[in-house]
Amino acid sequence: MNSIRRHAKPLAFCLSAMVLLTAAAVLGSADNEDLLQQAQAQYERHNYKTVVTLADKVLAASPPESLLRAAQRLRALGLCRQRNAVGYDYAEKIMSEHAPFKEDAELWMAMGADQENHWPRKKSFDAYKKAGELFEKDEKHDTAAEAFLKAVEMLRNDYGILPQPAAQQKEKKPWTWQDQRLQSLQEIIRLCEHVATLKVSDETKTRALYIAAQQACSQGEWNLAEMGIALYRRIVKEFPKTPQAPNAQLETGGAFQQFNRFVEALAEYRLVVESWPEHALAKVAKQRIAEIKAPRAALWVTKSFLPGEKAEVYWLIRNIRKLSLTATAVDLPAAVEKVQTISDLVGVLSAQQGQVKAEWTFDTPDDGKHQFHQCAPQGEEEKQTTVPIEVPLKERGAYLIKAVGANPDGQSDTAYCLVVISKIAAVAKLDADQVVVFANDVLDGTPCAGASVAAVRYWGRNGRDHASGKIDDAGLAELKMPRRNSCQWLAAVRAGD
């Protein structure tokens, strides 16, 4: 009895201490659970710094295993979503310590986001792809599609992500940028087509296919564009009611147009108009059809011509099989005195209503396929396949050449150029307050004394100065103008008729 009495108080004290410790542990556990609930709530509100702070408080309390792993997970998610490049490393660390984290799709998704803005983007790509696979395994197809498309985004921004195939490495073949691009494009198409097999909305499926098609068609190579066209056509065929369908049909035409396959492009654009006549893209398709079918003409020369020399004009046309041309005599110095801007010169020359010196036609090689055709100066090693337009004039003078041509629909286009047949050689120099013109006979070198000269100078938005005079016996004309610091100018010389 005495023994029991002697030990009663110490025993009671120990029991009380155990109760207090247990209560403290329970209270601490309850506090940690509350902190983790708060952290989860803050994560859903995207308050990632607060998530990390709350998780750190839990970890500092040395919680039991279940709370420890939950706090580590939330801390990793919070760090990764801040995209400060340290979250990925922390997530890798806790994965190495706790294998179940390696099957956490949401954690992989956050790791992809953490590395998204860091080069190279291989870590981000691998994380997003892993997240997609895990989400798909858990039947979370919408989130899986999001993850796969983020992986695609990384590939589109960095062709260096995927490694060289083992077979190529074994054969020691070079791993060129073109090889990397092709492999990346193939993986983009594979992932996007996989998204289209998931249990997701038709809009998500078409978005994935559309992304892959755009990537293929933007590479500038026809064999790759064909892959994109096939994807666009799949959208139109399998998902005609989705918002992307008319876009896909329009882009099919755009792909053909990009590679100058205008006949095919027209057929695709017409399908947009026929299939979605009330859609806004029908108007765009009509505009592109009109653009492809429109007549286009341009003329230019690269020099002046000596009397008796064959004058030739270079040209560019589209949808025009015959050009009707006229050559009208013009007075260049008189026109220069009147022009307000250099672009006004043709209009001023036309307004002179000079005498028509020649009329003729020129047959172009247009074949009805809406291609551009031209005759332009060629290098010594380049083969000329077209001929320039010969001007049927050899006498001295300045001539405004006008060419008019029509397409099969009766729409016409007009082009102009200036042809000068002269033995005058003129050089002009611009100073702050004058234009100095030197003119002589190109054949014998004598000054063109008495020749008329006119100059115009443009400055600012609407400023212009005109001046005219005569070439003196030394072959010079000094045309005084107000002092200007920066301007453009035009000068012309005429001797006799």
Disulfide bonds with the S-S distance in Angstrom:
none
